[in-house]
């Protein structure tokens, strides 16, 4: 078995970092920075679905990278809507940061899957078939 490409570990770190960033941003946004109600809101629970794939990304599970790249578009959409519609300046800035983190997460997941599939194909090409 050949060692993974260096870009596999780089995209993994980028994906995990941006996912953790989305979790921290979502909690801080809805609890302290710009909550809908003073003292925080239940909208902070929106980060719970983001916690679920964290272990799969850390364990380098291909399936997790694939479905996270689809799930992230829900948070991207929320960020775009809130950047467009919120009247508070801090809330609009936080929404734009959410959009940026979502784009980074999607890009990292997409490249991670692509590089791993390319690596698997090159390993199949090198490994002789058993008679």
C-alpha positions as CSV (number, residue, x, y, z in Angstrom):
1,X,0.0,0.0,0.0
2,X,1.4,3.4,-1.0
3,X,1.3,6.3,1.4
4,X,-1.4,8.9,0.8
5,X,-0.7,11.9,-1.3
6,X,0.3,15.0,0.7
7,X,-2.8,16.7,-0.7
8,X,-5.0,14.1,1.1
9,X,-3.8,15.2,4.5
10,X,-3.9,18.9,3.5
11,X,-7.5,18.7,2.4
12,X,-8.4,16.7,5.4
13,X,-7.0,19.3,7.7
14,X,-8.8,22.1,5.7
15,X,-12.1,20.2,5.9
16,X,-11.9,19.5,9.6
17,X,-10.8,23.1,10.3
18,X,-13.6,24.7,8.3
19,X,-16.2,22.3,9.9
20,X,-14.9,23.2,13.4
21,X,-15.0,26.9,12.4
22,X,-18.6,26.5,11.3
23,X,-19.5,24.9,14.6
24,X,-17.8,27.6,16.6
25,X,-19.2,30.4,14.5
26,X,-22.8,29.0,14.7
27,X,-22.6,28.7,18.5
28,X,-21.0,32.1,19.0
29,X,-23.3,33.8,16.6
30,X,-26.6,32.5,18.1
31,X,-25.5,32.6,21.8
32,X,-23.4,35.7,22.2
33,X,-22.4,37.8,19.1
34,X,-25.8,38.5,17.4
35,X,-28.5,36.3,18.8
36,X,-32.1,36.7,17.6
37,X,-33.2,37.2,21.2
38,X,-31.1,38.6,24.1
39,X,-29.4,35.9,26.0
40,X,-29.2,33.5,23.1
41,X,-31.7,31.5,21.0
42,X,-32.5,27.9,20.2
43,X,-31.3,28.6,16.7
44,X,-27.9,27.6,18.2
45,X,-29.1,24.0,17.8
46,X,-28.5,24.3,14.1
47,X,-24.9,23.3,14.7
48,X,-25.8,19.8,16.0
49,X,-25.9,18.3,12.4
50,X,-22.4,19.7,11.9
51,X,-21.0,17.8,14.9
52,X,-22.2,14.4,13.5
53,X,-19.7,14.2,10.5
54,X,-16.7,15.5,12.6
55,X,-15.6,12.0,13.6
56,X,-15.9,10.7,10.1
57,X,-13.8,13.5,8.7
58,X,-11.1,12.9,11.3
59,X,-11.2,9.2,10.6
60,X,-10.8,9.9,6.9
61,X,-14.0,8.2,5.8
62,X,-14.7,8.8,2.1
63,X,-18.5,8.5,2.5
64,X,-18.5,11.2,5.1
65,X,-16.6,13.6,2.8
66,X,-19.2,12.9,0.1
67,X,-22.3,13.7,2.1
68,X,-20.8,16.6,3.9
69,X,-20.1,18.2,0.6
70,X,-23.9,18.1,0.0
71,X,-25.0,19.0,3.5
72,X,-22.9,22.1,3.6
73,X,-25.1,23.8,1.0
74,X,-27.9,24.1,3.6
75,X,-25.6,26.3,5.7
76,X,-24.3,28.2,2.7
77,X,-28.0,29.0,1.8
78,X,-28.6,30.2,5.4
79,X,-25.6,32.4,5.2
80,X,-26.6,34.0,1.9
81,X,-30.1,34.6,3.1
82,X,-29.0,36.1,6.4
83,X,-26.3,38.2,4.7
84,X,-28.9,39.6,2.4
85,X,-31.8,40.1,4.8
86,X,-30.4,40.8,8.3
87,X,-30.3,44.4,9.2
88,X,-27.6,44.2,11.9
89,X,-24.1,44.9,10.6
90,X,-22.4,42.2,12.8
91,X,-25.0,39.6,11.7
92,X,-24.3,40.3,8.1
93,X,-20.6,40.0,8.6
94,X,-21.1,36.7,10.5
95,X,-23.3,35.4,7.6
96,X,-20.5,36.3,5.1
97,X,-18.0,34.4,7.3
98,X,-20.4,31.4,7.3
99,X,-20.6,31.5,3.5
100,X,-16.8,31.6,3.2
101,X,-16.4,28.7,5.6
102,X,-19.0,26.7,3.7
103,X,-17.2,27.3,0.4
104,X,-13.9,26.3,2.0
105,X,-15.5,23.1,3.4
106,X,-17.1,22.2,0.1
107,X,-13.9,22.8,-1.8
108,X,-11.8,20.8,0.6
109,X,-14.3,17.8,0.6
110,X,-14.5,17.8,-3.2
111,X,-10.7,17.9,-3.7
112,X,-10.3,15.3,-0.9
113,X,-12.6,12.8,-2.7
114,X,-11.1,13.6,-6.1
115,X,-7.5,13.0,-4.9
116,X,-8.4,9.8,-3.0
117,X,-10.2,8.4,-6.1
118,X,-7.2,9.2,-8.2
119,X,-4.9,7.6,-5.7
120,X,-7.1,4.4,-5.7
121,X,-7.1,4.3,-9.5
122,X,-3.3,4.6,-9.6
123,X,-2.9,1.8,-7.0
124,X,-5.2,-0.4,-9.1
125,X,-3.1,0.3,-12.2
126,X,0.1,-0.6,-10.4
127,X,-1.1,-3.7,-8.6
128,X,-1.1,-6.8,-10.8
129,X,-4.4,-8.8,-10.9
130,X,-4.3,-12.1,-9.1
131,X,-4.5,-15.1,-11.5
